[in-house]
Amino acid sequence: MTRESFDDQKDKLLQELKQIEEFRRGTINKFYRKCGKKRCVCTTEGHPGHGPQITLTYSDQGRTRGRNLPTHGAVELAMQQLHNRKKFVDWAKRWRDLNEKISDHKLEEVLSGKESKSGTAEKKPRRRSSKRSHGRSRD
């Protein structure tokens, strides 16, 4: 592959990144709860409980955090943000793979003796002999 085709692929991926809207990590959960009041209908056998209650849960610095999603609009928005995160994760994998291909290509150029665009391989600096004088005169 040529340098131009790598640049074209990078440009294409960067354009894709610009199209990904805001995203978040987490999971949407739906559950029913018993309130604990002795005379409430939720205490009867077979009753699922109050709800559904929909929450967004995510991990933050090792702790599970939750956020209530009380409206249909909030649920839809959170679901779209989670979907956008999947798009971003997929994009990041393709970005990594492309950069590994570019790195492999550059490494192959160096190993085969071809010069890369970034410059030629530098020679090692010559070592100075430790027996040389450092400019001091002996009296």
Buried (B, 14 or more C-beta within 10 A) or exposed (E): EEEEEBEEBBEEBEEBEEEBEEBBEBEEEEEEEEEEEEEEEBEEEEEEBBEEBBBBEBEEEEEEEEEEBEEEEBBEBBEBBBEBBEBBEEBEEEBEEBEEEBEEBBEEBEEEEEEBEEEEEEEEEEEEEEEEEEEEEEE
